[in-house]
Amino acid sequence: MLKKYLPLVLIPALSLAPIASAQNSDDTDYAAKVKEWTTRPEFMSPLVDHLPKSSTVPSPKEVLGYYIGEPKKLTYYADVLRYYRTLAEKSPRVKVIDIGKTEEGRESIMVFVGSEDSIKNLDTYKKNLARLADPRGLTDEQAKQIISQTKPIYTLSGGLHSAELGPPEMLMELTYRLATEDSLLIKKIRDEVVVAIMPVADPDGRDRSIDWYNRYLIDVTDDNAVFEGGVPYWGKYTKHDDNRDINYAGLANQNLLKWYLDWHPPIMHDLHESVWFLYTYSGQAPQNTLFDPILWAELPWFSNFEMAQLTKYGMPGVWTHGYVDGWSPGYVAIMSANHNGMMRMYEIMGNGGATTMHRFIPESKPELKGGGAGAGGDVTKRQWYRPNPPYKDVMWSMRNNTNYAETGVLTALQMTSAFPQVVLENFYTKSKNSIHAGETQAPYAFIIPGDQEDMTRVAFVIKILRMQGIEVGRATSEIKLKDVTYPAGSLVVKCNQPYGRLAKTLLGKQVDPDPELTTYDDSAWTMGLMTRTTITPITDSAVLLTPVEPVNEYIPPSKINSQPATVAYAIPDHGSPNMITLRYQLKDTNIKIAEASFKSGDKTIAAGSFIIPASAINDLKPAATALGLDAIALTTQPTVPTHNADLPRIAIFSTWGGTQDVGWVRYTFDQYKVPYDLIFKERVLKGNLHADYDLILIPNQARNAKALVTDIPKSKTPLAYAKTDKFKFLGDYGSSDDITGGMGATGVAELQKFTEQGGLLVTLGTSSFFPSDFGITPRIDTGTTTPRFYAPGPIIDAEITQPNNPIFYGYSTTTIPVRYANGPLFRMDPDQNKADVLMRYPGGDKAVLSGLMNGADEIKGRAAVVKTTVGSGEVVMFTTNPIWRWQNIGEFRMMFNTILNYKNLDTHAPPTK
């Protein structure tokens, strides 16, 4: 094997200049321009200091009018599409396919580039890769035969974070180079690899970010002069969190996932901008040990080769290891590692635009032990993983960014072209190992009982599993195991399948192997806990013999009484978030909510259940059926206390600098059809809030109360976010003549007036510092944990201390799992504590259900949910975040109950005996 592959590595690796074919002539103007725009000679490489001219295939300049990397030039998405489609029309080595639409209706595309033979045989490679991805029934000899007839697909994406504007520019030049250049290195890549490119992973956000750059940043040339506050929105809902979209809420991410599961590329490489000068991901600790060990060997194999090559070219500041860990499965490109491929990632230094800037590199961070809390400590200091550190200050250009990114990617493709069969063999082996691990390592399966009270949350789990290609079966007969029996119809996720490791990752509990390490993102995501569903790991291998029928789509059952009701229908409250959707679908119907449980025949109907007039059956039946809710015919009205399910006029308050977590709340409200107004400081400062709103929700969005109130510091000149003829992509989802300054003391006073006049103010997560720290709830003080406390999104126990309060309708137990959100630690006198605290944290290590929490005793007995009276109104403060991304739907009902019962949050009806 070594003799076979050695020449393939050495020929391109040892040749510092690509060996051009006689058919190529280079664009001399390009060479002069990129040399001019590159701020130091060592920031250029021999792979990108030239560009071929073609008489038939248009370069980016011939279509766009400028070379890639020209100062102050950026390409809007429509022009990106125009270039790739033109390229595909002119070159038989390029193909473009549509893969879906975004929230704002833009097309997501995938671009393939390779040899003419590769493009002709794409369908063959697609079929073969699918066979390697699911090797059941495939012998090793058959696999070798398939591998010999297949080329690996190496997938690249840029612009997932929309303000990281460089990679989508570079990818256009890269595609042209791969299609036209005839150097030995490029020909080898073209002949051995199919390169697939998602040019802009967030098309909606790119246009907004370019407009913002062109309006405000185009003339900023010193990073000390960069003002606080960027464009308020990238995509419709999320900014940076589109790369934390573990359940694929975003349409662009759904498009990419669907394409991935159709094509099965062994490598996905995501291009980002942040740290100095190029960081290449190697999967440092903590690592998800459920992933195949091969992955953790492949990543440094590639990253070390790239670091060595770029360092050989004289390019400083190329490093690996000391930044992003291998713990979370929630990044977009990690869909590849989740499915037995390889996720790769770069962070390239960028300026947030195309202006050449004087940049100063901080050197004060202490060296990290691990994880992702910072960029590898002092990044100007030499380390074994950073042999040639970046400079402490530098003039940095968009062309520098392009040079580093393109050289790195070409080097990664060089490695792949040298070992294409090894890449495919590893992909096949990891897929085969996943099946074997499911047969030999417990848990062997997860069972989701089909008789849970609320099957709508089960349906959510099944949808997410199936979306990611995980097989789910329905038991066709009773499941008899060593210690327990499950009825026929139970849902079974067997782990002896190609994506069995992913099933274990998503459904199992997270136990950090070293609590002293930090994590780059959340440390826990266990789906059963997040959704409050029963999902049982099975350690008896006999479960693998259970006959099942495949479940491709799970529709939760709905039971509607066949006999007509003479008085009313009860919609039993089993905890489904869909209850709020039903209420809004029947908004013109007089619906009451039972304040205590009651009997109807032999059925006990829980507190929180809806009582709906019999006359509404024609609207109720189709709505309840579609939502998976039951309806029971009543012959008499319940005798327990009830109150009207009145619908409040809702405002969601957002700062201009913190739209991210607000976006997840907006997304959730939109999914469940809850109407609201999105308001900013401009509406708050107008006053008279209670004239328009009954409930104002302040989602988690700032690190503390002061930041919530001050928001983006006031600037000398207004910073408008508004639509104009020139900047048509600004001003979406809210607009302002000046987003700086925050609501200030005047805004605080207006929110206090709103509450005192009878409004309901609701705060989530760190926003719950606000009412106490600014005197709206003067009898409650806030505190924080000590520096040793560390809780990166663990799932912990919370104890409901007032289970009859309407906020907890649909919760059948008094101890529930919640995601810890690092909200305030409230201090109040004992009497108020007893009256106003609705839920608290038991604290201690035993209460940590999944993930990492250091110092868990510090939250012992602290309030998790507080409701207190302010004047004629009320304040409800969640120190949790009951709407965290699109994950913790088991907590959504606390927020929805607050809405549905906004006039009746003092109800303390005794339970029915």
Steps between C-alpha positions, in 0.01 A plus 500: 500500500783742586670445164171554323419833666843652563548660156151650516592688815852601412453635150257782591629543853864566411426725206462850644360633173223317317625348177285658231390331182601655171131550433476750785594865482477698819319825561788745555268775619365264768853420617588868529179590680505223759866577571401864556206409725699247706648708781819296555676254267476217755119526494502360145559142387613348168159333473309826456744761368383432145173428322455336159329676214242305305349580163183307578443507878433838665702606802334685787629831360341437161157451659517719812731773372770462765757252626434315823663683788480847350477751785149617582334254258249242623255288302128495575334161492314547171836568333654198672227286345546673166870417497460132583220451251706672229798281588287185477367607161852547361694219664428125479699469823240692704142411589248692714195348667227667705449352846221713653385845604579716804257679732516805273458299182860496375630188329747273675730340245777243486782533247699198383842539338725224375624340183259466210490128570414565866213732414360244256517230766360693796197274527725194514708651782181602679368142484834352607544737793152412620601134493813572706298710744270204564721192460247247634516196274825619345815289522843656533587375151187661357584821684850502352351463155262792560782715640713432194220643282420801718643845562458665839289816517670774699238758602580864576270768638552865585295786637305303761576792728393779272733771629794271413505627146827367357450126434209539253722732295792254509282205399415663166868535414570148627228352278635681195855387581391137545312512169776660291849463644720222364778488758586153626349576840166622360477225238558243771222650712266519201567142397477339844244708692159651439481836676150607609452861605215666685600854405309681773354297785281791618388682185251724682756632743771565241309775326420674829861478617633642172254789519615571855866491397440728205307747711716515813830311480640551154730785608606365843872420476600448865352236726520742793250715310243224448185602685288272714191360338470308177207432273215394732398200287670249277226251416136539595539356849855417603844646461797304630274220626430379148814296571347366822184379328510147641142424394524670160238771544643723225390429144849549353633245749214263417584536131863408565411205723257362245768532232757334725279197564440474128867520398700381806822700448775355722638847587325830578717807551348817647685829449472766771670823597625598842847422632855569382605417220366151417385242752431150369280280715647182646229401750667571833371375836239461628401261225178311443630148561195354325647613168724247329865522617601520135350851486723629778804369307386636163454858622860563613622306195347767277557803722867422561560458127338836431697667777823350365432598140397860567790541740730366227365765265613755760149593618502587874216453747374158389410283797276225628377327818464789746148626430185298414435170675337180377210486746178639353314337206312824434713680241376495141801335334519240774211333322786326319667363815154418638454277196843334501673754282744772599417856602773752425508870587716808454500830681671757278580852610245739352422868531122476481521635147734570210686803636870468580541565871767543762438213741637450851514146634435459873756303695363515852284189513634233736579170338200271510499148632251401234165563343397805311474794737765693307736489208767276644624739767761754390478450126826691436689243709664198343354162590545152358173547316595855394861476379501833312272741690320799346634852538383725780381769263450486127340665202243246390306491174223301342759363260707372793185325620446348155861390471496315831158343450562390141849369570370304798211351305719408204739329742213306656387397151860406418499265797168352392617455142810319628294258707153479341460131566611537862236768552236268356631197690482696825147614419390144432680367808343760731156416361564129553640564849188691598285198424740270683509729805121479515523122508776474761480808727211599723263667471383286211185700442275768640132433555248780489177367654199565281263550792645825635243758601623755251603344173540836326838548667588145398409599145749789524776256602416260217495784247848616604640145494353425159614837364855391580459161338475296820278194455201463731279194517164414651490166682256265330467286812567518871864558595611262775839574653678375812343737747216673319236457233390769257172485309465459128506837330794626704748703299849351475825666393745216450867590515621236252442741211735728310406798716475309826783706649305818426193350666707434812642851485159668480300272729758411764619711793815706471774427755805722458813284532696785663305764697800732496472547124283770349257441215462721194121487523235320705614196693160322484219444251337168605176494301287310750582752772470801271157390377382340825426171328576148617784355295652191659847367415496122470798294618352163400627409153186290443328825406679485165289196408176694546297499177413855401338680213677817382366835615573767242259758638332487839160663538389521863160340557197712576192356669175683442185360662269361235187594693408868486538705814184648643680775692869527424820325404802465725846511347703311761826673584778242470773760466499554125633836379236469228236610751591862433473452124149360545403800712609743232338298222174527697566860605137603450369214716427550870738248657538444871789339687437257784682606817491151651466146374156347463333175397311420183379144524806292581742762366684754714546827316793704626514860610588722206263317265286704262123501522359582157132553412341212310397744228865538398539135394529576126805718563631298793511156341733567206722728709539252787558211261776684315665598830488152657265608781211303648145622550257346751128564476348634822135465591525743791716798574792433736438612856861601565602867478584625151618823346486640151789418267537862403763588244737783585637759264868396500813701437845346484765755594836485327812705532663588170822331604346176628258366241648149510316332789197717428503338158458153646195622697357658186562178309325296769202735516470489121513119497221480757299781335522740795457860374716777643649839425877530499590826673823687563608799705317728257159364602589480869608864506168609349335387824138401565594135451199359681269663247634259237625198694397273785822297513854611422758226468871578535691193375855416602719741301763685704770397746347709781235762577724795420577362156129445439424865578800667334520260202730641228683804644388833364713607205593845373300443185173308463524136399186441297358159421247593235415411143604742228518482121874441529493264798187298435595204723512703822197580712352148506332373819503848650657830405655796677652837419764428766550162664748634756429625851268238643173573676679662795335612823197631313435155355535338840242743638258422218527125560442562869190708418376222273522253786356727766203577276408130477732354239685171525878526455677169428879459493709202392852395598747783554228756425359408840775713656317802361186538719698468823813692407296797374256510789182374332490221761664687790463223759706256292877522468721311257826322550738299287705186538870493591775488234547126552140433393476373143183386328512493119138406436459188716160341559410496869209427732259776597237461772155653450408641841149618403379224266144636488607828350378530138857544374543127564184368337594192300789404731405179676806482729642755739861440400579571136815530286597850386796645317702721736524850351733687741225738604507698826511351850212678671510612864178581683357481849362160613132601480533633149707200404221271612231701322670596175738217415319255272796277410848459647824311444576211738867547407789265562671255271213250521271753334722520190326270252717552193801714414742695714443716807787584731392641836145364488452567874505874433149496356350281774158630599516795260192615312447382143162671443368799695165677469448821694248785507600850389221757539198366313715272288741212535851401409592140417873432495647178364864456596480206262446565131182308415555564129861407423569471132268240345585238763336506844138459395435330833532848653299688235175443687613716793520795262181407319313450826607846609335634184182292522444584867640851507203633698490210744852429618391522865276194471589247767218250468545189717541171319191283464514201731 
